[in-house]
Amino acid sequence: MNSSSRAEASCPPVLNFDVHTLADGSRVNLCEQYRGQVLLVVNTAGLCSFTKQYEGLEKLYAEYRERGFAVLGFPSNDFGGQEPGDEASIQHFCRTRYGVEFPMFAKTHVRGAEADPFWLYLTSAGGTRPKWNFYKYLIGRDGRIIKVYSSLTSPDSKRLRKALERALEEPVAR
């Protein structure tokens, strides 16, 4: 959690967490980095039948990034051992195989007793925990969870895009 009480007071609870990047392990405070943006938080895995969704996630990120949107990827080995690699190999795979430029964070437990505090909060606030890889949590500029999408919902889904575009139309709270 963020240690600054002033930041905590103005930060939506879902973003009031510190996480570590996949690339170099540096600490990122989600509130400081992403407050006021529309976010799509996704648990990812490189050996999953849904792995090809990296392409669609990257396309969404490239298309909407300039409007205040980010995809946040969190590799997880919680489902079927489908992300067994270390962080360096995950980073290499995402960049070279799928051209991933959207922010990727450290390998994370997203369910169970070892679940990361961010994911515990996210799944509690969203009303559902990931049931497999590539679950998607759409978060509005105000920090509320707009919708949770299962693995079966592809990044190019008309429903997801419509909700994303509607969220991007909301003004940035100051």
Backbone as JSON Lines, residues from 0, in Angstrom:
{"i":0,"aa":"M","n":[0.83,-1.18,0.0],"ca":[0.0,0.0,0.0],"c":[0.87,1.24,0.0]}
{"i":1,"aa":"N","n":[0.29,2.3,-0.47],"ca":[0.97,3.59,-0.5],"c":[1.09,4.11,0.92]}
{"i":2,"aa":"S","n":[2.23,4.66,1.28],"ca":[2.45,5.14,2.64],"c":[2.04,6.59,2.83]}
{"i":3,"aa":"S","n":[1.79,7.31,1.78],"ca":[1.43,8.72,1.9],"c":[-0.05,8.87,2.15]}
{"i":4,"aa":"S","n":[-0.43,9.43,3.31],"ca":[-1.84,9.56,3.64],"c":[-2.56,10.53,2.71]}
{"i":5,"aa":"R","n":[-1.88,11.56,2.23],"ca":[-2.5,12.49,1.3],"c":[-2.82,11.79,-0.02]}
{"i":6,"aa":"A","n":[-1.89,11.02,-0.51],"ca":[-2.14,10.27,-1.74],"c":[-3.26,9.26,-1.53]}
{"i":7,"aa":"E","n":[-3.29,8.6,-0.36],"ca":[-4.33,7.63,-0.07],"c":[-5.7,8.29,-0.09]}
{"i":8,"aa":"A","n":[-5.8,9.49,0.45],"ca":[-7.09,10.18,0.54],"c":[-7.64,10.52,-0.85]}
{"i":9,"aa":"S","n":[-6.79,10.86,-1.79],"ca":[-7.25,11.25,-3.12],"c":[-7.16,10.12,-4.13]}
{"i":10,"aa":"C","n":[-6.7,9.0,-3.72],"ca":[-6.49,7.88,-4.63],"c":[-7.67,6.91,-4.57]}
{"i":11,"aa":"P","n":[-8.2,6.5,-5.72],"ca":[-9.22,5.45,-5.69],"c":[-8.62,4.2,-5.05]}
{"i":12,"aa":"P","n":[-9.35,3.55,-4.16],"ca":[-8.79,2.39,-3.44],"c":[-8.2,1.31,-4.33]}
{"i":13,"aa":"V","n":[-8.78,1.07,-5.49],"ca":[-8.29,0.01,-6.36],"c":[-6.88,0.31,-6.89]}
{"i":14,"aa":"L","n":[-6.49,1.58,-6.87],"ca":[-5.16,1.95,-7.37],"c":[-4.17,2.23,-6.26]}
{"i":15,"aa":"N","n":[-4.57,2.09,-5.04],"ca":[-3.71,2.45,-3.92],"c":[-2.78,1.3,-3.53]}
{"i":16,"aa":"F","n":[-2.0,0.84,-4.53],"ca":[-1.1,-0.28,-4.35],"c":[0.21,-0.03,-5.07]}
{"i":17,"aa":"D","n":[1.25,-0.62,-4.55],"ca":[2.56,-0.64,-5.2],"c":[2.72,-2.01,-5.86]}
{"i":18,"aa":"V","n":[3.23,-2.0,-7.08],"ca":[3.53,-3.23,-7.81],"c":[4.93,-3.08,-8.39]}
{"i":19,"aa":"H","n":[5.46,-4.14,-8.93],"ca":[6.8,-4.11,-9.52],"c":[6.73,-4.44,-11.0]}
{"i":20,"aa":"T","n":[7.54,-3.74,-11.79],"ca":[7.54,-3.95,-13.22],"c":[8.18,-5.29,-13.58]}
{"i":21,"aa":"L","n":[7.79,-5.8,-14.72],"ca":[8.35,-7.05,-15.21],"c":[9.77,-6.83,-15.72]}
{"i":22,"aa":"A","n":[9.98,-5.71,-16.39],"ca":[11.26,-5.46,-17.05],"c":[12.44,-5.38,-16.08]}
{"i":23,"aa":"D","n":[12.29,-4.62,-15.02],"ca":[13.44,-4.42,-14.14],"c":[13.11,-4.52,-12.65]}
{"i":24,"aa":"G","n":[11.88,-4.84,-12.33],"ca":[11.5,-5.01,-10.93],"c":[11.33,-3.72,-10.17]}
{"i":25,"aa":"S","n":[11.36,-2.58,-10.86],"ca":[11.21,-1.32,-10.14],"c":[9.78,-1.17,-9.62]}
{"i":26,"aa":"R","n":[9.67,-0.46,-8.51],"ca":[8.38,-0.26,-7.85],"c":[7.59,0.82,-8.58]}
{"i":27,"aa":"V","n":[6.3,0.56,-8.76],"ca":[5.39,1.52,-9.36],"c":[4.18,1.64,-8.44]}
{"i":28,"aa":"N","n":[3.83,2.88,-8.08],"ca":[2.59,3.1,-7.35],"c":[1.51,3.31,-8.4]}
{"i":29,"aa":"L","n":[0.52,2.43,-8.41],"ca":[-0.51,2.48,-9.44],"c":[-1.24,3.82,-9.45]}
{"i":30,"aa":"C","n":[-1.47,4.39,-8.29],"ca":[-2.17,5.67,-8.23],"c":[-1.34,6.79,-8.84]}
{"i":31,"aa":"E","n":[-0.09,6.85,-8.46],"ca":[0.78,7.9,-9.0],"c":[0.93,7.78,-10.51]}
{"i":32,"aa":"Q","n":[0.97,6.56,-11.02],"ca":[1.22,6.33,-12.44],"c":[-0.05,6.38,-13.29]}
{"i":33,"aa":"Y","n":[-1.19,5.91,-12.74],"ca":[-2.36,5.68,-13.6],"c":[-3.65,6.37,-13.16]}
{"i":34,"aa":"R","n":[-3.63,7.15,-12.1],"ca":[-4.85,7.84,-11.65],"c":[-5.41,8.68,-12.81]}
{"i":35,"aa":"G","n":[-6.72,8.62,-12.99],"ca":[-7.38,9.4,-14.03],"c":[-7.39,8.74,-15.39]}
{"i":36,"aa":"Q","n":[-6.76,7.57,-15.51],"ca":[-6.77,6.85,-16.78],"c":[-7.81,5.74,-16.75]}
{"i":37,"aa":"V","n":[-8.21,5.3,-17.92],"ca":[-9.03,4.11,-18.06],"c":[-8.06,2.94,-18.18]}
{"i":38,"aa":"L","n":[-8.29,1.89,-17.4],"ca":[-7.36,0.76,-17.35],"c":[-8.06,-0.55,-17.68]}
{"i":39,"aa":"L","n":[-7.33,-1.41,-18.34],"ca":[-7.76,-2.79,-18.53],"c":[-6.69,-3.66,-17.88]}
{"i":40,"aa":"V","n":[-6.99,-4.22,-16.73],"ca":[-6.05,-5.05,-15.98],"c":[-6.31,-6.5,-16.37]}
{"i":41,"aa":"V","n":[-5.22,-7.2,-16.75],"ca":[-5.35,-8.56,-17.3],"c":[-4.32,-9.48,-16.67]}
{"i":42,"aa":"N","n":[-4.75,-10.67,-16.24],"ca":[-3.8,-11.69,-15.82],"c":[-3.43,-12.51,-17.06]}
{"i":43,"aa":"T","n":[-2.16,-12.63,-17.33],"ca":[-1.69,-13.21,-18.58],"c":[-0.9,-14.5,-18.35]}
{"i":44,"aa":"A","n":[-0.7,-15.23,-19.44],"ca":[0.12,-16.45,-19.41],"c":[0.57,-16.76,-20.83]}
{"i":45,"aa":"G","n":[1.81,-17.19,-20.97],"ca":[2.4,-17.41,-22.28],"c":[2.13,-18.75,-22.92]}
{"i":46,"aa":"L","n":[1.63,-19.72,-22.17],"ca":[1.4,-21.06,-22.73],"c":[-0.08,-21.41,-22.71]}
{"i":47,"aa":"C","n":[-0.92,-20.45,-22.84],"ca":[-2.37,-20.61,-22.74],"c":[-3.0,-20.54,-24.13]}
{"i":48,"aa":"S","n":[-4.13,-21.17,-24.3],"ca":[-4.83,-21.08,-25.59],"c":[-5.31,-19.65,-25.85]}
{"i":49,"aa":"F","n":[-5.34,-18.8,-24.83],"ca":[-5.74,-17.4,-25.0],"c":[-4.55,-16.47,-25.18]}
{"i":50,"aa":"T","n":[-3.33,-17.0,-25.22],"ca":[-2.13,-16.17,-25.31],"c":[-2.16,-15.24,-26.52]}
{"i":51,"aa":"K","n":[-2.79,-15.67,-27.59],"ca":[-2.86,-14.82,-28.78],"c":[-3.58,-13.5,-28.49]}
{"i":52,"aa":"Q","n":[-4.27,-13.4,-27.36],"ca":[-4.93,-12.14,-26.99],"c":[-3.92,-11.03,-26.74]}
{"i":53,"aa":"Y","n":[-2.65,-11.37,-26.53],"ca":[-1.63,-10.33,-26.41],"c":[-1.69,-9.38,-27.61]}
{"i":54,"aa":"E","n":[-1.9,-9.92,-28.8],"ca":[-1.97,-9.09,-30.01],"c":[-3.1,-8.08,-29.91]}
{"i":55,"aa":"G","n":[-4.27,-8.53,-29.54],"ca":[-5.41,-7.64,-29.42],"c":[-5.27,-6.63,-28.3]}
{"i":56,"aa":"L","n":[-4.66,-7.06,-27.19],"ca":[-4.42,-6.13,-26.08],"c":[-3.46,-5.03,-26.51]}
{"i":57,"aa":"E","n":[-2.41,-5.42,-27.24],"ca":[-1.45,-4.42,-27.72],"c":[-2.12,-3.47,-28.71]}
{"i":58,"aa":"K","n":[-2.98,-4.01,-29.55],"ca":[-3.7,-3.17,-30.52],"c":[-4.58,-2.15,-29.79]}
{"i":59,"aa":"L","n":[-5.31,-2.59,-28.77],"ca":[-6.13,-1.67,-27.96],"c":[-5.27,-0.57,-27.35]}
{"i":60,"aa":"Y","n":[-4.15,-0.99,-26.77],"ca":[-3.25,-0.04,-26.12],"c":[-2.75,1.0,-27.12]}
{"i":61,"aa":"A","n":[-2.31,0.54,-28.27],"ca":[-1.79,1.47,-29.29],"c":[-2.88,2.42,-29.78]}
{"i":62,"aa":"E","n":[-4.08,1.91,-29.93],"ca":[-5.18,2.71,-30.47],"c":[-5.68,3.77,-29.49]}
{"i":63,"aa":"Y","n":[-5.74,3.45,-28.2],"ca":[-6.37,4.34,-27.23],"c":[-5.41,4.99,-26.24]}
{"i":64,"aa":"R","n":[-4.17,4.66,-26.31],"ca":[-3.17,5.15,-25.35],"c":[-3.17,6.68,-25.22]}
{"i":65,"aa":"E","n":[-3.22,7.36,-26.35],"ca":[-3.16,8.82,-26.33],"c":[-4.41,9.47,-25.73]}
{"i":66,"aa":"R","n":[-5.45,8.69,-25.53],"ca":[-6.68,9.2,-24.93],"c":[-6.74,8.91,-23.43]}
{"i":67,"aa":"G","n":[-5.64,8.4,-22.86],"ca":[-5.62,8.14,-21.42],"c":[-6.02,6.73,-21.05]}
{"i":68,"aa":"F","n":[-5.55,5.76,-21.83],"ca":[-5.87,4.36,-21.61],"c":[-4.59,3.55,-21.48]}
{"i":69,"aa":"A","n":[-4.62,2.56,-20.61],"ca":[-3.49,1.63,-20.51],"c":[-4.0,0.22,-20.23]}
{"i":70,"aa":"V","n":[-3.34,-0.74,-20.82],"ca":[-3.5,-2.14,-20.48],"c":[-2.41,-2.43,-19.46]}
{"i":71,"aa":"L","n":[-2.76,-3.09,-18.37],"ca":[-1.78,-3.48,-17.35],"c":[-1.78,-5.01,-17.3]}
{"i":72,"aa":"G","n":[-0.67,-5.62,-17.71],"ca":[-0.56,-7.06,-17.74],"c":[0.17,-7.61,-16.53]}
{"i":73,"aa":"F","n":[-0.4,-8.67,-15.96],"ca":[0.18,-9.32,-14.79],"c":[0.32,-10.82,-15.08]}
{"i":74,"aa":"P","n":[1.51,-11.27,-15.48],"ca":[1.71,-12.7,-15.72],"c":[1.43,-13.5,-14.45]}
{"i":75,"aa":"S","n":[0.8,-14.64,-14.62],"ca":[0.49,-15.49,-13.48],"c":[0.59,-16.96,-13.88]}
{"i":76,"aa":"N","n":[1.09,-17.75,-12.97],"ca":[1.22,-19.19,-13.19],"c":[0.15,-19.96,-12.41]}
{"i":77,"aa":"D","n":[-0.93,-19.25,-12.04],"ca":[-1.95,-19.84,-11.17],"c":[-2.89,-20.82,-11.87]}
{"i":78,"aa":"F","n":[-2.9,-20.83,-13.18],"ca":[-3.86,-21.66,-13.9],"c":[-3.13,-22.62,-14.82]}
{"i":79,"aa":"G","n":[-3.09,-23.87,-14.44],"ca":[-2.52,-24.9,-15.29],"c":[-1.02,-24.8,-15.53]}
{"i":80,"aa":"G","n":[-0.31,-24.05,-14.69],"ca":[1.14,-23.92,-14.86],"c":[1.5,-23.35,-16.22]}
{"i":81,"aa":"Q","n":[0.68,-22.42,-16.73],"ca":[0.87,-21.91,-18.09],"c":[1.77,-20.68,-18.19]}
{"i":82,"aa":"E","n":[2.38,-20.3,-17.1],"ca":[3.39,-19.23,-17.12],"c":[4.55,-19.65,-16.23]}
{"i":83,"aa":"P","n":[5.28,-20.71,-16.64],"ca":[6.31,-21.27,-15.77],"c":[7.63,-20.5,-15.78]}
{"i":84,"aa":"G","n":[7.84,-19.65,-16.75],"ca":[9.14,-18.99,-16.9],"c":[9.42,-17.95,-15.85]}
{"i":85,"aa":"D","n":[10.68,-17.52,-15.82],"ca":[11.05,-16.42,-14.94],"c":[10.69,-15.1,-15.63]}
{"i":86,"aa":"E","n":[10.86,-14.01,-14.91],"ca":[10.42,-12.72,-15.43],"c":[11.17,-12.29,-16.69]}
{"i":87,"aa":"A","n":[12.46,-12.59,-16.76],"ca":[13.23,-12.22,-17.96],"c":[12.71,-12.96,-19.19]}
{"i":88,"aa":"S","n":[12.41,-14.25,-19.05],"ca":[11.91,-15.01,-20.2],"c":[10.49,-14.57,-20.58]}
{"i":89,"aa":"I","n":[9.68,-14.2,-19.61],"ca":[8.33,-13.7,-19.9],"c":[8.43,-12.38,-20.67]}
{"i":90,"aa":"Q","n":[9.29,-11.5,-20.2],"ca":[9.5,-10.2,-20.85],"c":[9.96,-10.41,-22.3]}
{"i":91,"aa":"H","n":[10.93,-11.28,-22.49],"ca":[11.45,-11.56,-23.83],"c":[10.35,-12.11,-24.74]}
{"i":92,"aa":"F","n":[9.61,-13.07,-24.25],"ca":[8.52,-13.69,-25.01],"c":[7.49,-12.65,-25.43]}
{"i":93,"aa":"C","n":[7.04,-11.82,-24.5],"ca":[6.01,-10.82,-24.8],"c":[6.48,-9.81,-25.83]}
{"i":94,"aa":"R","n":[7.72,-9.36,-25.7],"ca":[8.25,-8.35,-26.63],"c":[8.52,-8.93,-28.01]}
{"i":95,"aa":"T","n":[9.19,-10.07,-28.06],"ca":[9.61,-10.59,-29.36],"c":[8.5,-11.33,-30.1]}
{"i":96,"aa":"R","n":[7.66,-12.03,-29.39],"ca":[6.61,-12.83,-30.05],"c":[5.38,-11.99,-30.38]}
{"i":97,"aa":"Y","n":[5.03,-11.06,-29.47],"ca":[3.78,-10.3,-29.65],"c":[3.97,-8.79,-29.71]}
{"i":98,"aa":"G","n":[5.19,-8.32,-29.6],"ca":[5.44,-6.88,-29.67],"c":[4.79,-6.08,-28.56]}
{"i":99,"aa":"V","n":[4.66,-6.68,-27.4],"ca":[3.97,-6.03,-26.28],"c":[4.75,-4.81,-25.81]}
{"i":100,"aa":"E","n":[4.09,-3.69,-25.83],"ca":[4.63,-2.43,-25.32],"c":[3.83,-1.93,-24.11]}
{"i":101,"aa":"F","n":[2.63,-2.48,-23.92],"ca":[1.85,-2.03,-22.76],"c":[2.54,-2.47,-21.48]}
{"i":102,"aa":"P","n":[2.29,-1.77,-20.38],"ca":[2.98,-2.07,-19.13],"c":[2.72,-3.51,-18.65]}
{"i":103,"aa":"M","n":[3.8,-4.19,-18.35],"ca":[3.73,-5.54,-17.79],"c":[4.39,-5.51,-16.42]}
{"i":104,"aa":"F","n":[3.8,-6.23,-15.5],"ca":[4.26,-6.23,-14.12],"c":[4.76,-7.6,-13.71]}
{"i":105,"aa":"A","n":[5.39,-7.66,-12.56],"ca":[6.01,-8.89,-12.07],"c":[5.01,-10.04,-12.02]}
{"i":106,"aa":"K","n":[5.54,-11.23,-12.2],"ca":[4.75,-12.44,-12.1],"c":[4.04,-12.44,-10.75]}
{"i":107,"aa":"T","n":[2.74,-12.7,-10.78],"ca":[1.88,-12.44,-9.63],"c":[0.91,-13.58,-9.39]}
{"i":108,"aa":"H","n":[0.62,-13.84,-8.14],"ca":[-0.49,-14.74,-7.81],"c":[-1.76,-13.91,-7.82]}
{"i":109,"aa":"V","n":[-2.77,-14.39,-8.55],"ca":[-4.01,-13.64,-8.67],"c":[-5.17,-14.29,-7.92]}
{"i":110,"aa":"R","n":[-4.92,-15.44,-7.31],"ca":[-5.97,-16.12,-6.54],"c":[-5.33,-16.96,-5.44]}
{"i":111,"aa":"G","n":[-6.16,-17.39,-4.54],"ca":[-5.7,-18.28,-3.48],"c":[-5.03,-17.55,-2.33]}
{"i":112,"aa":"A","n":[-4.46,-18.35,-1.44],"ca":[-3.86,-17.83,-0.21],"c":[-2.67,-16.91,-0.48]}
{"i":113,"aa":"E","n":[-1.99,-17.11,-1.61],"ca":[-0.82,-16.29,-1.93],"c":[-1.15,-15.1,-2.83]}
{"i":114,"aa":"A","n":[-2.42,-14.84,-3.07],"ca":[-2.8,-13.76,-4.0],"c":[-2.22,-12.43,-3.55]}
{"i":115,"aa":"D","n":[-1.74,-11.68,-4.53],"ca":[-1.21,-10.35,-4.3],"c":[-2.32,-9.44,-3.75]}
{"i":116,"aa":"P","n":[-2.0,-8.54,-2.81],"ca":[-3.02,-7.65,-2.24],"c":[-3.79,-6.85,-3.29]}
{"i":117,"aa":"F","n":[-3.11,-6.41,-4.35],"ca":[-3.81,-5.69,-5.42],"c":[-4.89,-6.57,-6.02]}
{"i":118,"aa":"W","n":[-4.55,-7.83,-6.3],"ca":[-5.53,-8.73,-6.9],"c":[-6.62,-9.12,-5.93]}
{"i":119,"aa":"L","n":[-6.31,-9.23,-4.66],"ca":[-7.36,-9.49,-3.67],"c":[-8.38,-8.36,-3.68]}
{"i":120,"aa":"Y","n":[-7.88,-7.13,-3.69],"ca":[-8.79,-5.99,-3.71],"c":[-9.56,-5.93,-5.03]}
{"i":121,"aa":"L","n":[-8.86,-6.09,-6.13],"ca":[-9.47,-6.01,-7.46],"c":[-10.6,-7.03,-7.6]}
{"i":122,"aa":"T","n":[-10.35,-8.26,-7.2],"ca":[-11.36,-9.3,-7.35],"c":[-12.52,-9.1,-6.37]}
{"i":123,"aa":"S","n":[-12.24,-8.59,-5.2],"ca":[-13.31,-8.29,-4.25],"c":[-14.19,-7.16,-4.77]}
{"i":124,"aa":"A","n":[-13.57,-6.09,-5.22],"ca":[-14.32,-4.94,-5.74],"c":[-15.04,-5.27,-7.04]}
{"i":125,"aa":"G","n":[-14.45,-6.14,-7.84],"ca":[-15.06,-6.53,-9.11],"c":[-16.12,-7.61,-8.98]}
{"i":126,"aa":"G","n":[-16.17,-8.23,-7.82],"ca":[-17.18,-9.24,-7.57],"c":[-16.88,-10.62,-8.13]}
{"i":127,"aa":"T","n":[-15.73,-10.78,-8.74],"ca":[-15.35,-12.09,-9.26],"c":[-13.83,-12.19,-9.36]}
{"i":128,"aa":"R","n":[-13.33,-13.38,-9.11],"ca":[-11.9,-13.61,-9.26],"c":[-11.66,-14.25,-10.62]}
{"i":129,"aa":"P","n":[-10.46,-14.15,-11.14],"ca":[-10.19,-14.8,-12.43],"c":[-10.4,-16.31,-12.31]}
{"i":130,"aa":"K","n":[-11.07,-16.84,-13.28],"ca":[-11.29,-18.28,-13.32],"c":[-10.31,-18.97,-14.27]}
{"i":131,"aa":"W","n":[-9.56,-18.16,-15.03],"ca":[-8.52,-18.66,-15.92],"c":[-7.65,-17.48,-16.33]}
{"i":132,"aa":"N","n":[-6.69,-17.72,-17.17],"ca":[-5.82,-16.66,-17.7],"c":[-6.62,-15.72,-18.6]}
{"i":133,"aa":"F","n":[-6.15,-14.49,-18.69],"ca":[-6.71,-13.45,-19.55],"c":[-8.1,-12.99,-19.13]}
{"i":134,"aa":"Y","n":[-8.34,-12.97,-17.81],"ca":[-9.51,-12.27,-17.3],"c":[-9.19,-10.78,-17.38]}
{"i":135,"aa":"K","n":[-10.2,-9.98,-17.63],"ca":[-9.99,-8.54,-17.88],"c":[-10.89,-7.73,-16.96]}
{"i":136,"aa":"Y","n":[-10.29,-6.75,-16.28],"ca":[-11.0,-5.84,-15.38],"c":[-10.9,-4.44,-15.96]}
{"i":137,"aa":"L","n":[-12.03,-3.89,-16.4],"ca":[-12.06,-2.54,-16.96],"c":[-12.34,-1.56,-15.83]}
{"i":138,"aa":"I","n":[-11.41,-0.63,-15.63],"ca":[-11.49,0.35,-14.55],"c":[-11.64,1.74,-15.16]}
{"i":139,"aa":"G","n":[-12.63,2.49,-14.69],"ca":[-12.88,3.84,-15.19],"c":[-11.91,4.85,-14.63]}
{"i":140,"aa":"R","n":[-11.98,6.06,-15.18],"ca":[-11.11,7.15,-14.74],"c":[-11.27,7.45,-13.26]}
{"i":141,"aa":"D","n":[-12.46,7.17,-12.73],"ca":[-12.74,7.44,-11.32],"c":[-12.29,6.31,-10.4]}
{"i":142,"aa":"G","n":[-11.74,5.24,-10.97],"ca":[-11.24,4.14,-10.18],"c":[-12.28,3.07,-9.88]}
{"i":143,"aa":"R","n":[-13.47,3.21,-10.41],"ca":[-14.47,2.15,-10.19],"c":[-14.33,1.08,-11.26]}
{"i":144,"aa":"I","n":[-14.63,-0.14,-10.87],"ca":[-14.58,-1.24,-11.82],"c":[-15.88,-1.21,-12.62]}
{"i":145,"aa":"I","n":[-15.72,-1.03,-13.91],"ca":[-16.88,-0.91,-14.8],"c":[-17.43,-2.27,-15.15]}
{"i":146,"aa":"K","n":[-16.53,-3.2,-15.49],"ca":[-16.96,-4.51,-15.95],"c":[-15.8,-5.48,-15.86]}
{"i":147,"aa":"V","n":[-16.12,-6.74,-15.61],"ca":[-15.14,-7.82,-15.62],"c":[-15.48,-8.72,-16.81]}
{"i":148,"aa":"Y","n":[-14.47,-9.05,-17.6],"ca":[-14.65,-9.88,-18.78],"c":[-13.88,-11.18,-18.61]}
{"i":149,"aa":"S","n":[-14.48,-12.27,-19.0],"ca":[-13.82,-13.57,-18.89],"c":[-12.77,-13.72,-19.99]}
{"i":150,"aa":"S","n":[-12.05,-14.8,-19.9],"ca":[-11.04,-15.14,-20.9],"c":[-11.63,-15.26,-22.29]}
{"i":151,"aa":"L","n":[-12.88,-15.64,-22.37],"ca":[-13.54,-15.84,-23.66],"c":[-13.8,-14.53,-24.39]}
{"i":152,"aa":"T","n":[-13.77,-13.42,-23.67],"ca":[-13.98,-12.12,-24.31],"c":[-12.65,-11.65,-24.88]}
{"i":153,"aa":"S","n":[-12.59,-11.56,-26.19],"ca":[-11.35,-11.13,-26.84],"c":[-11.22,-9.62,-26.76]}
{"i":154,"aa":"P","n":[-10.01,-9.11,-26.86],"ca":[-9.79,-7.66,-26.81],"c":[-10.5,-6.9,-27.93]}
{"i":155,"aa":"D","n":[-10.85,-7.58,-29.01],"ca":[-11.57,-6.89,-30.08],"c":[-13.09,-7.07,-29.98]}
{"i":156,"aa":"S","n":[-13.55,-7.57,-28.86],"ca":[-14.98,-7.71,-28.62],"c":[-15.68,-6.36,-28.75]}
{"i":157,"aa":"K","n":[-16.79,-6.34,-29.45],"ca":[-17.56,-5.1,-29.6],"c":[-18.07,-4.6,-28.25]}
{"i":158,"aa":"R","n":[-18.47,-5.52,-27.38],"ca":[-18.94,-5.12,-26.04],"c":[-17.83,-4.45,-25.24]}
{"i":159,"aa":"L","n":[-16.66,-5.05,-25.27],"ca":[-15.53,-4.48,-24.52],"c":[-15.15,-3.12,-25.1]}
{"i":160,"aa":"R","n":[-15.04,-3.04,-26.41],"ca":[-14.65,-1.77,-27.06],"c":[-15.67,-0.67,-26.78]}
{"i":161,"aa":"K","n":[-16.95,-1.01,-26.81],"ca":[-17.99,-0.02,-26.56],"c":[-17.88,0.51,-25.12]}
{"i":162,"aa":"A","n":[-17.69,-0.39,-24.18],"ca":[-17.52,0.02,-22.77],"c":[-16.26,0.86,-22.6]}
{"i":163,"aa":"L","n":[-15.19,0.48,-23.27],"ca":[-13.93,1.22,-23.2],"c":[-14.1,2.63,-23.77]}
{"i":164,"aa":"E","n":[-14.72,2.73,-24.92],"ca":[-14.92,4.04,-25.53],"c":[-15.81,4.93,-24.67]}
{"i":165,"aa":"R","n":[-16.84,4.34,-24.09],"ca":[-17.71,5.1,-23.18],"c":[-16.92,5.6,-21.97]}
{"i":166,"aa":"A","n":[-16.06,4.76,-21.43],"ca":[-15.23,5.15,-20.27],"c":[-14.26,6.27,-20.64]}
{"i":167,"aa":"L","n":[-13.72,6.22,-21.85],"ca":[-12.78,7.25,-22.29],"c":[-13.46,8.6,-22.5]}
{"i":168,"aa":"E","n":[-14.75,8.61,-22.71],"ca":[-15.49,9.85,-22.87],"c":[-15.7,10.59,-21.55]}
{"i":169,"aa":"E","n":[-15.57,9.86,-20.44],"ca":[-15.73,10.48,-19.13],"c":[-14.6,11.48,-18.89]}
{"i":170,"aa":"P","n":[-14.91,12.61,-18.25],"ca":[-13.85,13.59,-17.99],"c":[-12.86,13.07,-16.93]}
{"i":171,"aa":"V","n":[-11.66,13.56,-17.04],"ca":[-10.63,13.23,-16.05],"c":[-10.91,14.03,-14.79]}
{"i":172,"aa":"A","n":[-11.06,13.36,-13.65],"ca":[-11.29,14.06,-12.38],"c":[-10.0,14.74,-11.95]}
{"i":173,"aa":"R","n":[-10.11,15.93,-11.46],"ca":[-8.93,16.68,-11.02],"c":[-8.88,16.75,-9.52]}
